[in-house]
Amino acid sequence: MHSFQISRRNLPHWQEPGRVYFITWRCQKGQSLSLEERTITLSAIRYWDTIKWTVYAAVVLPDHVHVLAQPLPKQEGGVFNLTEILHSVKSFSSQKINQQRGKQGSLWQTESYDRIVRDEAEFLEKWQYIRNNPLKIDLAQSSEEYPWLYEKWE
């Protein structure tokens, strides 16, 4: 991918090299993640960190996930495709979780919401949103005590 691209399923997906994205995806209706399954999902998100994308912040909640990340450049030119990274993360975590559950089928909704972060103010706002999400739904008293929150402090 060398330049701006637009694709569409139900939602539009814009990709532009070098951009940061705020991404959200949800479990299938009626599904939720156990504590161990949240760990599997966060590990899948972090697996490609510094290889295919930089993950600035991520949180895995009982029924959805938020990630603030930037696809990285490829050695041969262009950048890694956000859709392919998300497919890898969702596919791996779904397979691992289904294996533990002894089930088959789709864990995640097929579509994700992604938004290009436009400036530093929006970047900080999305990061804060990710940090505060577990607090808003009473999963923790502070962001630091929520085990399925990842933040990259550089």
N, C-alpha and C positions, 0 to 999 in steps of 0.2 A: 504494500500500500504506500503510494508515494504522495498522494494528494487527498484533498477533501472528498469524502464519499458519503452518499446518503443511501440507506436501505430502509425497507419498511416491511413490517409484518402487520400487527395491529397498531404498533407504535412506530414513529420514525426513529431511526438510529443514525446519528451523524458521527462520522469519524474524521479526524484531522490529525496528522502527525504532530507529535509534541504537546498535545493537549492533555489536561487532567480531566478525569470524569468522576462524577458522582453516580454510583450505580446501586440499584435496588432490585432484589429478586425475592420472590415469595415461594413458600411451600404450596403444594396443591391444596385446594380447599379441603378442610377437615384434617390436614396433616400438621403435626408439630414436632419439633426436635427435642429429644431428651438432652440432658447435660452432656453425656458422652458424644451424642451426635452433633452438638454444637462444637465440640472440640475437633471432631473429624472435619467439619465444614471450615472452621478457622484454619486448620492445618492445610487444607486444600487451597484456600485463598493465599496463604503465605508460601506455598510450595514454589510458585513462579516468581516470588518477590526477588528483585535484583537480577532475574534471568530474562523474564518476558515483560514484566511490569514492575513499577515501584508502587508499593502499597503504602500510602501515607497513614491511613486509618481504616479500620474495619470493625464491624460489630455483628455478631451472630445472635439473633434473638430467637425466641421459641418458634416463630412462624415466618420470619423474614431476615434478610441480610442487607447491610449497607456497606459500601466500599468506596473509598476515595483513592483513586489510583491513576497512574499514567503509564500507558504502554511504552516500552523501551525500543530504541533503534535496533534493527537487525544488522549483523555484520555485513551482509550483502546489500544493504540499503533498504530504505523504507523503515517502517516500524511494525511491531507485532500487532496483529489484528485483535481488537478488543473482543469481537464476537467469538473468535476462536479461543481466546484465553478464558472467557466466561464459560464457553461450552466445556472446556477441559475441567474447570473447577467444579461446575455443576454435575457433570457426568461422573467424575471420580468420586465426589462426595456422595452422590446418589447411589452409585454401585456399592460403595463401602457400607453405607447405612442400610441399604436393602439387604445386603449380605448378612449383616448383624441381626436384622429383623426377621430374616428368613422369608422375605417377600420379594416380589418383582413389581415393576411398574415405575411410573414417574413420581419422583418425590417433589421436584421443583416444577413450578409453572414454566412453560417453554419460553415465554418472553420475559425479558428484564427491562427495567426502566434505566436509561442512561442519559446523562446530561453533561454537556461540555461545561466545565467550570470556566467562567469568563474572566475573572480577575482575582486578585489576592483577597479582597473583601469577601467574595463568594466562597473562595477556598476555605477561609477561616470560619465562615458561617456553616458550611457543610461539615467541617471537622467538628465544630461545636455540636451540631445536630447529632452526629454519630456518637460523640461522647455522652450526650445527655439522653439518648434514646432509652437505655436501660433504666434510667432514673424516672423518666416519664411514665413508664409502665410498672414501676415499683419492683424491679428485679434487683436493685441494689440501692444502698444509701449514698454511695459515691461512685464515680466512674472508675476510680482506681481499684475498687473491690470487685468489679464485674470481670470474671475470668475470660470472657469471650469478646473482650474489647482489645484490639491491637492498635497501638499508635507508634509511629516511627518518629522518634525525636532525634533529629540530626542537627 
